[in-house]
Amino acid sequence: MEGPRGLHAEELSSLGTLVDTVFMPDEPGRMLKIFPSLFNKDNLENLLVFTDRGAVISHVGMTQRYASLAGCTVKVACIGAVATYEAYRGNGLATQLMEKAVQKSRADGVDFMLISGGRGLYRRLGAADVGLHHRVHITRPVAEAFKSADVTVEPVADSELPAVMAAYRLRVARFVRPLDDWRWFLETRTCACRDAELLVVRNDGIFSGYLLTATTMDKGILQVMEFVGHPFALASAFAAAIEQRNAAGLTLVLQEEDHALRELAVAAGIALEPVHFSGTLLLVNTMQLLQRLQPYFAERAGMLVANQLKFEEKDGQFTLTWQSKAQSVKGRQALAELLFGNHERSLDSTWTTSFLPAPPLRYGINYV
């Protein structure tokens, strides 16, 4: 047995067989096809594996991207396609690969990991549920109230990609997506393992945003996987999409920044369901992350707080201090919850809530 190490180019087919067997046994070849941002020859060093007699038997996959959190540039590793053949499970291979991924990420300057899962393998390392998001379910009758004849939705044309990319850059918390990510989506038309469609929203013929929706529905409900644009145009676009697909309704997740849409939902009597980021978050370089978020802290709490904020770690205890005030939490998981928010375990601290939580990401087409 050999590993943990990066994948060799000639082993990509063997890796494909492993991840297909674990995740999509009825669709050979699909995993490599729908995750080109992960499974490509320029990303081999981030495809961490164990091999046995020439075959890949265990894998932890990783992409690395920059992201913008309220204008602060951070570096993120996305973890996915974690798989081990059944015959090799129970030997700690995935644990060793995850530890290798953390070590490599730290050396590469990554601030935190986003993991498309929440099992014990990740939580033992300190992965946490974060984000103060809300899921809303909009029924067809309710959506009718938002409908406007001036707002239309239709599939994106290749020529409209620059407008779509510019719209995405308006998100407060977003990936800094290389052009490759958008091109890969247009080639595969998949998002989070589902076939997907990118719909352009127009208001009186003028580009006003987009909806990324799953092409298949669950019990007649259309799932919006990513959206950007003017809130009133988007609200009407939801009604248009429901009508076009003859759906019973749709569901989507609002981030903290979606103030206007949240108020529209409340005014329409739509319930807000508290949810977190769809995976888990693992801190990698906490001190570096806090330094990179300093402009956000200054914007929220003032330059004095941001410049004098101190961070200490001792025996698994993490403490933020400013002048005579202190906030301590135990463990990396609790620290992630403090930094990025958690619905169930919010901390009652008047001085830290002036600049925390920071806005967390959502995957969209960056899901792996």
Contacts in CASP RR format, 6 or more apart in sequence:
PFRMAT RR
TARGET T0000
AUTHOR 0000-0000-0000
METHOD contacts of the structure
MODEL  1
MEGPRGLHAEELSSLGTLVDTVFMPDEPGRMLKIFPSLFNKDNLENLLVF
TDRGAVISHVGMTQRYASLAGCTVKVACIGAVATYEAYRGNGLATQLMEK
AVQKSRADGVDFMLISGGRGLYRRLGAADVGLHHRVHITRPVAEAFKSAD
VTVEPVADSELPAVMAAYRLRVARFVRPLDDWRWFLETRTCACRDAELLV
VRNDGIFSGYLLTATTMDKGILQVMEFVGHPFALASAFAAAIEQRNAAGL
TLVLQEEDHALRELAVAAGIALEPVHFSGTLLLVNTMQLLQRLQPYFAER
AGMLVANQLKFEEKDGQFTLTWQSKAQSVKGRQALAELLFGNHERSLDST
WTTSFLPAPPLRYGINYV
1 50 0 8 1.000
1 51 0 8 1.000
1 52 0 8 1.000
1 57 0 8 1.000
2 50 0 8 1.000
2 51 0 8 1.000
2 52 0 8 1.000
3 49 0 8 1.000
3 50 0 8 1.000
3 51 0 8 1.000
3 96 0 8 1.000
4 48 0 8 1.000
4 49 0 8 1.000
4 50 0 8 1.000
4 93 0 8 1.000
4 96 0 8 1.000
4 97 0 8 1.000
4 100 0 8 1.000
5 48 0 8 1.000
5 49 0 8 1.000
6 44 0 8 1.000
6 45 0 8 1.000
6 46 0 8 1.000
6 47 0 8 1.000
6 48 0 8 1.000
6 49 0 8 1.000
7 15 0 8 1.000
7 44 0 8 1.000
7 45 0 8 1.000
7 47 0 8 1.000
7 48 0 8 1.000
7 49 0 8 1.000
7 56 0 8 1.000
8 44 0 8 1.000
9 41 0 8 1.000
9 44 0 8 1.000
11 49 0 8 1.000
11 51 0 8 1.000
11 54 0 8 1.000
11 56 0 8 1.000
12 32 0 8 1.000
12 39 0 8 1.000
12 41 0 8 1.000
12 44 0 8 1.000
14 51 0 8 1.000
14 54 0 8 1.000
14 55 0 8 1.000
14 56 0 8 1.000
15 32 0 8 1.000
15 39 0 8 1.000
15 47 0 8 1.000
15 49 0 8 1.000
15 56 0 8 1.000
15 59 0 8 1.000
16 29 0 8 1.000
16 31 0 8 1.000
16 32 0 8 1.000
16 39 0 8 1.000
16 56 0 8 1.000
17 28 0 8 1.000
17 55 0 8 1.000
17 56 0 8 1.000
18 55 0 8 1.000
18 56 0 8 1.000
18 57 0 8 1.000
18 58 0 8 1.000
18 59 0 8 1.000
18 83 0 8 1.000
18 85 0 8 1.000
19 31 0 8 1.000
19 32 0 8 1.000
19 59 0 8 1.000
19 81 0 8 1.000
19 83 0 8 1.000
20 27 0 8 1.000
20 28 0 8 1.000
20 29 0 8 1.000
20 30 0 8 1.000
20 31 0 8 1.000
20 32 0 8 1.000
21 83 0 8 1.000
21 85 0 8 1.000
22 83 0 8 1.000
22 84 0 8 1.000
22 85 0 8 1.000
23 31 0 8 1.000
23 81 0 8 1.000
23 83 0 8 1.000
23 193 0 8 1.000
24 30 0 8 1.000
24 31 0 8 1.000
31 39 0 8 1.000
31 81 0 8 1.000
32 39 0 8 1.000
33 188 0 8 1.000
34 188 0 8 1.000
34 190 0 8 1.000
34 193 0 8 1.000
35 81 0 8 1.000
35 368 0 8 1.000
36 184 0 8 1.000
36 187 0 8 1.000
36 188 0 8 1.000
37 43 0 8 1.000
37 63 0 8 1.000
37 180 0 8 1.000
37 181 0 8 1.000
37 184 0 8 1.000
37 366 0 8 1.000
37 368 0 8 1.000
38 47 0 8 1.000
38 61 0 8 1.000
38 62 0 8 1.000
38 63 0 8 1.000
38 80 0 8 1.000
38 81 0 8 1.000
38 368 0 8 1.000
39 47 0 8 1.000
39 81 0 8 1.000
43 63 0 8 1.000
45 104 0 8 1.000
46 61 0 8 1.000
46 62 0 8 1.000
46 63 0 8 1.000
46 64 0 8 1.000
46 77 0 8 1.000
46 101 0 8 1.000
46 104 0 8 1.000
47 59 0 8 1.000
47 61 0 8 1.000
47 62 0 8 1.000
48 59 0 8 1.000
48 60 0 8 1.000
48 61 0 8 1.000
48 62 0 8 1.000
48 97 0 8 1.000
48 100 0 8 1.000
48 101 0 8 1.000
48 104 0 8 1.000
49 56 0 8 1.000
49 57 0 8 1.000
49 58 0 8 1.000
49 59 0 8 1.000
49 60 0 8 1.000
49 97 0 8 1.000
50 56 0 8 1.000
50 57 0 8 1.000
50 58 0 8 1.000
50 59 0 8 1.000
50 88 0 8 1.000
50 93 0 8 1.000
50 96 0 8 1.000
50 97 0 8 1.000
51 57 0 8 1.000
52 88 0 8 1.000
57 84 0 8 1.000
57 85 0 8 1.000
57 88 0 8 1.000
57 93 0 8 1.000
58 83 0 8 1.000
58 84 0 8 1.000
58 85 0 8 1.000
58 88 0 8 1.000
58 93 0 8 1.000
58 94 0 8 1.000
58 97 0 8 1.000
59 81 0 8 1.000
59 82 0 8 1.000
59 83 0 8 1.000
59 84 0 8 1.000
59 97 0 8 1.000
60 79 0 8 1.000
60 80 0 8 1.000
60 81 0 8 1.000
60 82 0 8 1.000
60 94 0 8 1.000
60 97 0 8 1.000
60 98 0 8 1.000
60 100 0 8 1.000
60 101 0 8 1.000
61 79 0 8 1.000
61 80 0 8 1.000
61 81 0 8 1.000
61 82 0 8 1.000
61 101 0 8 1.000
61 368 0 8 1.000
62 77 0 8 1.000
62 78 0 8 1.000
62 79 0 8 1.000
62 80 0 8 1.000
62 101 0 8 1.000
62 104 0 8 1.000
62 105 0 8 1.000
62 113 0 8 1.000
62 368 0 8 1.000
63 77 0 8 1.000
63 78 0 8 1.000
63 366 0 8 1.000
63 368 0 8 1.000
64 75 0 8 1.000
64 76 0 8 1.000
64 77 0 8 1.000
64 78 0 8 1.000
64 105 0 8 1.000
64 108 0 8 1.000
64 110 0 8 1.000
65 75 0 8 1.000
65 76 0 8 1.000
65 78 0 8 1.000
65 175 0 8 1.000
65 176 0 8 1.000
65 177 0 8 1.000
65 178 0 8 1.000
65 181 0 8 1.000
65 366 0 8 1.000
66 73 0 8 1.000
66 74 0 8 1.000
66 75 0 8 1.000
66 76 0 8 1.000
66 175 0 8 1.000
66 176 0 8 1.000
67 73 0 8 1.000
67 74 0 8 1.000
67 75 0 8 1.000
67 76 0 8 1.000
67 173 0 8 1.000
67 174 0 8 1.000
67 175 0 8 1.000
67 176 0 8 1.000
67 361 0 8 1.000
68 74 0 8 1.000
68 173 0 8 1.000
68 174 0 8 1.000
68 175 0 8 1.000
68 176 0 8 1.000
69 172 0 8 1.000
69 173 0 8 1.000
69 293 0 8 1.000
69 296 0 8 1.000
69 358 0 8 1.000
69 359 0 8 1.000
69 360 0 8 1.000
69 361 0 8 1.000
70 172 0 8 1.000
70 173 0 8 1.000
70 296 0 8 1.000
70 299 0 8 1.000
70 358 0 8 1.000
70 359 0 8 1.000
71 172 0 8 1.000
71 295 0 8 1.000
71 296 0 8 1.000
72 292 0 8 1.000
72 293 0 8 1.000
72 294 0 8 1.000
72 295 0 8 1.000
72 296 0 8 1.000
73 176 0 8 1.000
73 292 0 8 1.000
74 111 0 8 1.000
74 112 0 8 1.000
74 289 0 8 1.000
74 292 0 8 1.000
74 293 0 8 1.000
75 108 0 8 1.000
75 109 0 8 1.000
75 110 0 8 1.000
75 111 0 8 1.000
76 110 0 8 1.000
76 111 0 8 1.000
76 112 0 8 1.000
76 113 0 8 1.000
76 114 0 8 1.000
76 175 0 8 1.000
76 361 0 8 1.000
77 101 0 8 1.000
77 105 0 8 1.000
77 108 0 8 1.000
77 110 0 8 1.000
77 112 0 8 1.000
77 113 0 8 1.000
77 114 0 8 1.000
77 284 0 8 1.000
78 113 0 8 1.000
78 114 0 8 1.000
78 115 0 8 1.000
78 116 0 8 1.000
78 363 0 8 1.000
78 366 0 8 1.000
78 367 0 8 1.000
78 368 0 8 1.000
79 98 0 8 1.000
79 101 0 8 1.000
79 113 0 8 1.000
79 114 0 8 1.000
79 115 0 8 1.000
79 116 0 8 1.000
79 122 0 8 1.000
79 368 0 8 1.000
80 115 0 8 1.000
80 116 0 8 1.000
80 368 0 8 1.000
81 368 0 8 1.000
82 94 0 8 1.000
82 97 0 8 1.000
82 98 0 8 1.000
82 121 0 8 1.000
84 93 0 8 1.000
84 94 0 8 1.000
94 121 0 8 1.000
95 121 0 8 1.000
95 124 0 8 1.000
98 121 0 8 1.000
98 122 0 8 1.000
98 125 0 8 1.000
99 125 0 8 1.000
101 113 0 8 1.000
102 113 0 8 1.000
102 125 0 8 1.000
102 282 0 8 1.000
102 284 0 8 1.000
105 113 0 8 1.000
105 284 0 8 1.000
106 284 0 8 1.000
106 285 0 8 1.000
109 284 0 8 1.000
109 285 0 8 1.000
109 288 0 8 1.000
110 284 0 8 1.000
110 285 0 8 1.000
111 283 0 8 1.000
111 284 0 8 1.000
111 285 0 8 1.000
111 288 0 8 1.000
111 289 0 8 1.000
111 292 0 8 1.000
112 281 0 8 1.000
112 282 0 8 1.000
112 283 0 8 1.000
112 284 0 8 1.000
112 285 0 8 1.000
112 289 0 8 1.000
112 336 0 8 1.000
113 127 0 8 1.000
113 281 0 8 1.000
113 282 0 8 1.000
113 284 0 8 1.000
114 277 0 8 1.000
114 279 0 8 1.000
114 280 0 8 1.000
114 281 0 8 1.000
114 361 0 8 1.000
114 363 0 8 1.000
115 122 0 8 1.000
115 127 0 8 1.000
115 279 0 8 1.000
115 280 0 8 1.000
115 281 0 8 1.000
115 282 0 8 1.000
116 278 0 8 1.000
116 279 0 8 1.000
116 363 0 8 1.000
116 367 0 8 1.000
116 368 0 8 1.000
117 279 0 8 1.000
117 280 0 8 1.000
118 127 0 8 1.000
118 279 0 8 1.000
118 280 0 8 1.000
122 280 0 8 1.000
122 282 0 8 1.000
123 280 0 8 1.000
123 333 0 8 1.000
125 282 0 8 1.000
125 332 0 8 1.000
126 282 0 8 1.000
126 283 0 8 1.000
126 331 0 8 1.000
126 332 0 8 1.000
126 333 0 8 1.000
126 336 0 8 1.000
127 280 0 8 1.000
127 281 0 8 1.000
127 282 0 8 1.000
127 333 0 8 1.000
127 336 0 8 1.000
128 280 0 8 1.000
128 281 0 8 1.000
128 282 0 8 1.000
128 332 0 8 1.000
128 333 0 8 1.000
128 334 0 8 1.000
128 336 0 8 1.000
128 337 0 8 1.000
128 340 0 8 1.000
128 342 0 8 1.000
129 276 0 8 1.000
129 277 0 8 1.000
129 279 0 8 1.000
129 280 0 8 1.000
129 337 0 8 1.000
129 342 0 8 1.000
129 344 0 8 1.000
130 276 0 8 1.000
130 277 0 8 1.000
130 280 0 8 1.000
130 281 0 8 1.000
130 336 0 8 1.000
130 337 0 8 1.000
130 339 0 8 1.000
130 340 0 8 1.000
130 341 0 8 1.000
130 342 0 8 1.000
130 357 0 8 1.000
130 360 0 8 1.000
131 256 0 8 1.000
131 276 0 8 1.000
131 277 0 8 1.000
131 340 0 8 1.000
131 341 0 8 1.000
131 342 0 8 1.000
131 343 0 8 1.000
131 357 0 8 1.000
131 360 0 8 1.000
132 256 0 8 1.000
132 274 0 8 1.000
132 341 0 8 1.000
132 342 0 8 1.000
132 343 0 8 1.000
132 357 0 8 1.000
133 253 0 8 1.000
133 254 0 8 1.000
133 255 0 8 1.000
133 256 0 8 1.000
133 274 0 8 1.000
133 275 0 8 1.000
133 276 0 8 1.000
133 277 0 8 1.000
133 362 0 8 1.000
134 253 0 8 1.000
134 254 0 8 1.000
134 262 0 8 1.000
134 272 0 8 1.000
134 273 0 8 1.000
134 274 0 8 1.000
134 275 0 8 1.000
135 251 0 8 1.000
135 252 0 8 1.000
135 253 0 8 1.000
135 254 0 8 1.000
135 272 0 8 1.000
135 273 0 8 1.000
135 275 0 8 1.000
136 251 0 8 1.000
136 252 0 8 1.000
136 253 0 8 1.000
136 254 0 8 1.000
136 265 0 8 1.000
136 270 0 8 1.000
136 271 0 8 1.000
136 272 0 8 1.000
136 273 0 8 1.000
137 221 0 8 1.000
137 249 0 8 1.000
137 250 0 8 1.000
137 251 0 8 1.000
137 270 0 8 1.000
137 271 0 8 1.000
137 273 0 8 1.000
138 238 0 8 1.000
138 242 0 8 1.000
138 249 0 8 1.000
138 250 0 8 1.000
138 251 0 8 1.000
138 252 0 8 1.000
138 265 0 8 1.000
138 270 0 8 1.000
139 248 0 8 1.000
139 249 0 8 1.000
140 242 0 8 1.000
140 243 0 8 1.000
140 247 0 8 1.000
140 248 0 8 1.000
140 249 0 8 1.000
142 268 0 8 1.000
142 269 0 8 1.000
142 270 0 8 1.000
143 238 0 8 1.000
143 239 0 8 1.000
143 242 0 8 1.000
143 249 0 8 1.000
143 250 0 8 1.000
144 239 0 8 1.000
145 268 0 8 1.000
146 235 0 8 1.000
146 236 0 8 1.000
146 238 0 8 1.000
146 239 0 8 1.000
146 264 0 8 1.000
146 268 0 8 1.000
147 236 0 8 1.000
147 239 0 8 1.000
147 240 0 8 1.000
147 243 0 8 1.000
148 203 0 8 1.000
148 236 0 8 1.000
150 203 0 8 1.000
150 204 0 8 1.000
150 205 0 8 1.000
150 236 0 8 1.000
151 201 0 8 1.000
151 202 0 8 1.000
151 203 0 8 1.000
151 208 0 8 1.000
151 233 0 8 1.000
151 236 0 8 1.000
151 237 0 8 1.000
151 240 0 8 1.000
152 201 0 8 1.000
152 202 0 8 1.000
152 205 0 8 1.000
152 240 0 8 1.000
153 199 0 8 1.000
153 200 0 8 1.000
153 201 0 8 1.000
153 202 0 8 1.000
153 211 0 8 1.000
153 237 0 8 1.000
153 240 0 8 1.000
153 241 0 8 1.000
153 244 0 8 1.000
154 199 0 8 1.000
154 200 0 8 1.000
154 202 0 8 1.000
155 197 0 8 1.000
155 198 0 8 1.000
155 199 0 8 1.000
155 200 0 8 1.000
156 164 0 8 1.000
156 198 0 8 1.000
156 199 0 8 1.000
156 200 0 8 1.000
156 210 0 8 1.000
157 200 0 8 1.000
158 186 0 8 1.000
160 200 0 8 1.000
160 207 0 8 1.000
161 182 0 8 1.000
161 186 0 8 1.000
163 200 0 8 1.000
163 207 0 8 1.000
163 209 0 8 1.000
164 182 0 8 1.000
164 198 0 8 1.000
164 200 0 8 1.000
164 209 0 8 1.000
164 210 0 8 1.000
165 177 0 8 1.000
165 179 0 8 1.000
165 182 0 8 1.000
167 207 0 8 1.000
167 209 0 8 1.000
167 210 0 8 1.000
167 228 0 8 1.000
167 229 0 8 1.000
168 174 0 8 1.000
168 177 0 8 1.000
168 228 0 8 1.000
170 228 0 8 1.000
170 229 0 8 1.000
171 228 0 8 1.000
171 255 0 8 1.000
171 257 0 8 1.000
172 255 0 8 1.000
172 256 0 8 1.000
172 257 0 8 1.000
172 359 0 8 1.000
173 255 0 8 1.000
173 257 0 8 1.000
173 359 0 8 1.000
173 360 0 8 1.000
173 361 0 8 1.000
173 362 0 8 1.000
174 361 0 8 1.000
175 181 0 8 1.000
175 361 0 8 1.000
175 366 0 8 1.000
177 365 0 8 1.000
177 366 0 8 1.000
181 365 0 8 1.000
181 366 0 8 1.000
182 365 0 8 1.000
184 365 0 8 1.000
185 191 0 8 1.000
185 196 0 8 1.000
185 198 0 8 1.000
185 365 0 8 1.000
186 198 0 8 1.000
189 195 0 8 1.000
189 196 0 8 1.000
189 197 0 8 1.000
189 215 0 8 1.000
190 196 0 8 1.000
191 212 0 8 1.000
191 214 0 8 1.000
191 225 0 8 1.000
191 226 0 8 1.000
191 364 0 8 1.000
191 365 0 8 1.000
191 367 0 8 1.000
192 225 0 8 1.000
192 278 0 8 1.000
192 363 0 8 1.000
192 364 0 8 1.000
192 367 0 8 1.000
193 367 0 8 1.000
194 214 0 8 1.000
194 215 0 8 1.000
194 216 0 8 1.000
194 223 0 8 1.000
194 225 0 8 1.000
195 214 0 8 1.000
195 215 0 8 1.000
195 216 0 8 1.000
196 212 0 8 1.000
196 213 0 8 1.000
196 214 0 8 1.000
196 215 0 8 1.000
196 225 0 8 1.000
197 212 0 8 1.000
197 213 0 8 1.000
197 214 0 8 1.000
197 215 0 8 1.000
198 210 0 8 1.000
198 211 0 8 1.000
198 212 0 8 1.000
199 210 0 8 1.000
199 211 0 8 1.000
199 212 0 8 1.000
199 213 0 8 1.000
199 237 0 8 1.000
199 241 0 8 1.000
200 207 0 8 1.000
200 209 0 8 1.000
200 210 0 8 1.000
201 207 0 8 1.000
201 208 0 8 1.000
201 209 0 8 1.000
201 210 0 8 1.000
201 211 0 8 1.000
201 229 0 8 1.000
201 233 0 8 1.000
201 234 0 8 1.000
201 237 0 8 1.000
202 208 0 8 1.000
203 230 0 8 1.000
203 233 0 8 1.000
203 236 0 8 1.000
208 229 0 8 1.000
208 230 0 8 1.000
208 233 0 8 1.000
208 234 0 8 1.000
208 237 0 8 1.000
209 227 0 8 1.000
209 228 0 8 1.000
209 229 0 8 1.000
209 230 0 8 1.000
209 233 0 8 1.000
209 234 0 8 1.000
209 237 0 8 1.000
210 227 0 8 1.000
210 228 0 8 1.000
210 229 0 8 1.000
211 224 0 8 1.000
211 226 0 8 1.000
211 227 0 8 1.000
211 234 0 8 1.000
211 237 0 8 1.000
211 238 0 8 1.000
211 241 0 8 1.000
212 224 0 8 1.000
212 225 0 8 1.000
212 226 0 8 1.000
212 227 0 8 1.000
212 364 0 8 1.000
212 365 0 8 1.000
213 222 0 8 1.000
213 223 0 8 1.000
213 224 0 8 1.000
213 225 0 8 1.000
213 241 0 8 1.000
213 250 0 8 1.000
214 222 0 8 1.000
214 223 0 8 1.000
214 225 0 8 1.000
217 223 0 8 1.000
217 245 0 8 1.000
217 247 0 8 1.000
219 248 0 8 1.000
220 247 0 8 1.000
220 248 0 8 1.000
220 249 0 8 1.000
221 247 0 8 1.000
221 248 0 8 1.000
221 249 0 8 1.000
221 250 0 8 1.000
221 251 0 8 1.000
222 241 0 8 1.000
222 242 0 8 1.000
222 245 0 8 1.000
222 247 0 8 1.000
222 249 0 8 1.000
222 250 0 8 1.000
222 251 0 8 1.000
223 250 0 8 1.000
223 251 0 8 1.000
223 252 0 8 1.000
224 238 0 8 1.000
224 241 0 8 1.000
224 250 0 8 1.000
224 251 0 8 1.000
224 252 0 8 1.000
225 364 0 8 1.000
226 362 0 8 1.000
226 364 0 8 1.000
226 365 0 8 1.000
227 234 0 8 1.000
227 252 0 8 1.000
231 258 0 8 1.000
231 260 0 8 1.000
231 261 0 8 1.000
231 264 0 8 1.000
232 260 0 8 1.000
232 264 0 8 1.000
234 261 0 8 1.000
235 261 0 8 1.000
235 264 0 8 1.000
238 250 0 8 1.000
238 252 0 8 1.000
241 247 0 8 1.000
241 250 0 8 1.000
242 248 0 8 1.000
242 249 0 8 1.000
242 250 0 8 1.000
253 275 0 8 1.000
253 278 0 8 1.000
253 362 0 8 1.000
254 261 0 8 1.000
254 262 0 8 1.000
254 265 0 8 1.000
254 272 0 8 1.000
255 359 0 8 1.000
255 362 0 8 1.000
256 359 0 8 1.000
257 359 0 8 1.000
262 272 0 8 1.000
265 272 0 8 1.000
266 272 0 8 1.000
274 343 0 8 1.000
275 343 0 8 1.000
276 342 0 8 1.000
276 343 0 8 1.000
277 340 0 8 1.000
277 360 0 8 1.000
277 361 0 8 1.000
277 362 0 8 1.000
278 362 0 8 1.000
278 363 0 8 1.000
278 367 0 8 1.000
281 336 0 8 1.000
281 340 0 8 1.000
281 360 0 8 1.000
282 332 0 8 1.000
282 336 0 8 1.000
283 289 0 8 1.000
283 332 0 8 1.000
283 335 0 8 1.000
283 336 0 8 1.000
283 339 0 8 1.000
286 311 0 8 1.000
286 313 0 8 1.000
286 318 0 8 1.000
286 332 0 8 1.000
286 335 0 8 1.000
287 311 0 8 1.000
289 339 0 8 1.000
290 309 0 8 1.000
290 311 0 8 1.000
293 358 0 8 1.000
294 306 0 8 1.000
294 307 0 8 1.000
294 309 0 8 1.000
295 306 0 8 1.000
296 355 0 8 1.000
296 358 0 8 1.000
297 305 0 8 1.000
297 306 0 8 1.000
297 309 0 8 1.000
297 355 0 8 1.000
298 305 0 8 1.000
298 306 0 8 1.000
298 307 0 8 1.000
300 354 0 8 1.000
300 355 0 8 1.000
301 354 0 8 1.000
301 355 0 8 1.000
305 322 0 8 1.000
305 354 0 8 1.000
305 355 0 8 1.000
306 355 0 8 1.000
308 322 0 8 1.000
308 323 0 8 1.000
309 320 0 8 1.000
309 321 0 8 1.000
309 322 0 8 1.000
310 320 0 8 1.000
310 321 0 8 1.000
310 322 0 8 1.000
311 318 0 8 1.000
311 319 0 8 1.000
311 320 0 8 1.000
311 321 0 8 1.000
312 318 0 8 1.000
312 319 0 8 1.000
312 321 0 8 1.000
313 319 0 8 1.000
316 330 0 8 1.000
316 331 0 8 1.000
316 332 0 8 1.000
317 328 0 8 1.000
317 329 0 8 1.000
317 330 0 8 1.000
317 331 0 8 1.000
318 328 0 8 1.000
318 329 0 8 1.000
318 330 0 8 1.000
318 331 0 8 1.000
318 332 0 8 1.000
318 334 0 8 1.000
318 335 0 8 1.000
318 338 0 8 1.000
319 326 0 8 1.000
319 327 0 8 1.000
319 328 0 8 1.000
320 326 0 8 1.000
320 327 0 8 1.000
320 328 0 8 1.000
320 338 0 8 1.000
320 352 0 8 1.000
321 327 0 8 1.000
322 351 0 8 1.000
325 351 0 8 1.000
327 338 0 8 1.000
327 347 0 8 1.000
327 349 0 8 1.000
327 351 0 8 1.000
327 352 0 8 1.000
329 335 0 8 1.000
329 337 0 8 1.000
329 338 0 8 1.000
329 347 0 8 1.000
334 345 0 8 1.000
337 345 0 8 1.000
337 347 0 8 1.000
338 347 0 8 1.000
338 352 0 8 1.000
338 356 0 8 1.000
338 357 0 8 1.000
339 356 0 8 1.000
339 357 0 8 1.000
339 358 0 8 1.000
340 357 0 8 1.000
340 358 0 8 1.000
340 359 0 8 1.000
340 360 0 8 1.000
341 356 0 8 1.000
341 357 0 8 1.000
341 360 0 8 1.000
347 353 0 8 1.000
END
